[in-house]
Amino acid sequence: MNLKNQLLLLVGISTLMIFSLQIYYYSKFYSLAEDKENVHTSRIIRQVEENIISFTQDIKDAALASSYNTVIHDYMGSDDPIYRLKLNKNVLEIISGIKSSNKNIESIILVDKERNIVGASSPFDYLILGELEKKYHPDMRYPESQFFGKIYNPEKMEKLAYIYVHPVFSSLNETNDFTELGMVIVVYKTEILDRILTDIKATPSSLLLILDSEDNVVSADERFMKGSLFDSEILKGIESNNKDRQILFRGKLNHVQAKDIELLNWKIVSLIPVNEMTDELRLVRNIGFIMGTVMTLLILIMGLIFIRSVTIPFGRIVRFVNFIGNHGGKQRLQLPIKNEIGILSVEINKMLDKLDETNEKFIQAKTSLYQMEIAKKQAELSFLQSQINPHFLYNTLECIRSIGLAHGVMEIVEISTSMAKIFRYSIKEDNFVRIRNELDCIQDYVRIMSIRYMDKFSVTISIDEDILDMRMPKMILQPIVENAIYHGLERKNGKGILTITGLVTADQTVRFDISDSGKGMKVEELENLRQSLRAAVPTEGGIASRGLGLLNIHQRIRLAFGEQYGIEINSIDNEGTQVILHIPLLSNRMEVSSESSTLCSETNP
């Protein structure tokens, strides 16, 4: 084949390819235009949803203002007809004021617990109440029984009535119970929704409407559709929020989106003709085909070279950098080419290696800084402790004990004796002690608490003899026992039980179990505390004082022995709490590193 034929063949192939590329890019632009319009429509639907939520909140606020008004409570809670007659005018003025403050409210109906309407303004109020009883049979005995609904009787009513029903209860009495007084029915208008939909029309022939649970049109940007029944076949297949598809509507192919409003059991529906979504692309398509025809050969050759040597490798680099930026990791870029893009990939890999090395050094520096900060705090604590004269405290406690003996007050003698033992134990220089010594400290503390709370609780201690001479960090059981007494048993009505057990598990771990039959914790508080222990930091929003103490002990144990040790906690509200502590089995001759000794030298959190 001669050069001319080769050139013609190349031009023909190039022409075919460039037009194929034009068609491909046109389809992509078409898809992008659809996506853009879908995003725009989603924003419109979200805006309508926000307006509806604000609208419903205003309705709920009006109902709340009525149901929690003290004058209305006095009126509806009184059985004295004279007293109610005196308050009637005030009640009507309150209802009128609430109604006038919100133009979207058509009527506010007060109904007492005998289902009598208070201050009815029209027969329509009795009609609403009657239809409400037939359709919903409202049970207003519980504070959470409020609901949105719809009333319609075609034989008696000219239009639909949308309502919000809220119970009226008296304030809490001495037994923490509510007293049912009746209910408030707010009948609201939907005209404001018509204006909202009219103001945000997406395209000239688009349709935006709001449907209730029975597919009746609550509001639409075409006013004549309001109150009519929408064709439910159009919405088949759209089973959840933000689902979309294309359907034939009014003789045109339309793109339909729907969004559920769960509070009202309503649905926002948007229909946009597909041809209106892509009108702006027609001129782009025509110009593109003309330019493609004129520049076929040049664009083809340069495009192939550029795509093969730059675009594809550069796209891989961008995707790789994006992946590394979002996920991290040790992956490296592999490009088997020798041009500038290949050199760039090599330099990127070198940069990532240096970045990893820098990050490791930074983490090591932060760790060292953290350990230095702990050492500094420990030094400050030791300095403060050194300011206390132990002999002065011993002498003071002995003086108190002597006074108790002189006056025959044995409680004072026991408290001062136990307190002296605890103080002597807490300021010992040893950071690791025998388990029997820690147990003696707990018994002294429990003795003091038993006197303070006048035997409000009993204590059962069961520790295996085999572990009594083993070693453990000092003062880690006493804070847990203190939590059990203050946060559990003290708040319990009646006498409680505190149980302390200790044993060696099959995996050579010492397990302590401190259980109380006290107040316990609610599920949310327990989950917050567990999450804090797992993360080894207080959770967002903070935790209770008991949680801070347990977290402190948990961190001390994990820093000293590793993450496999620490604290577990179980609790049931109003039944009790169980704290399980795991530490390694330490013999009485075991040497402990200076770092672990420092980390465990803190006392009561």
Secondary structure, 3 states (H helix, E strand, C coil): CCHHHHHHHHHHHHHHHHHHHHHHHHHHHHHHHHHHHHHHHHHHHHHHHHHHHHHHHHHHHHHHHHHCCHHHHHHHHCCCHHHHHHHHHHHHHHHHHHHHCCCCEEEEEEEECCCCEECCCCHHHHHHHHHHHHHHCCCCCCCCCCEEEEECCCCCCCCCEEEEEEEEECCCCCCCCCCEEEEEEEEECCHHHHHHHHHCCCCCCCEEEEECCCCEEEEECCHHHCCCECCHHHHCCCCCCCCEEEEEECCEEEEEEEEEECCCCEEEEEEEEHHHHCCCHHHHHHHHHHHHHHCHHHHHHHHHHHHHHHHHHHHHHHHHHHHHHHHCCCCCCCCCCCCHHHHHHHHHHHHHHHHHHHHHHHHHHHHHHHHHHHHHHHHHHHHHHHCCCHHHHHHHHHHHHHHHHHHCCHHHHHHHHHHHHHHHHHCCCCCEEEHHHHHHHHHHHHHHHHHHCCCCEEEEEEECHHHCCCEEECCCCHHHHHHHHHHHHCCCCCCEEEEEEEEECCCCEEEEEEEECCCCCCHHHHHHHHHHHHHCCCCCCCCCHHHHHHHHHHHHHHHHHCCCCEEEEEEECCCEEEEEEEEECECCCCCCCHHHHHHCCCCCC
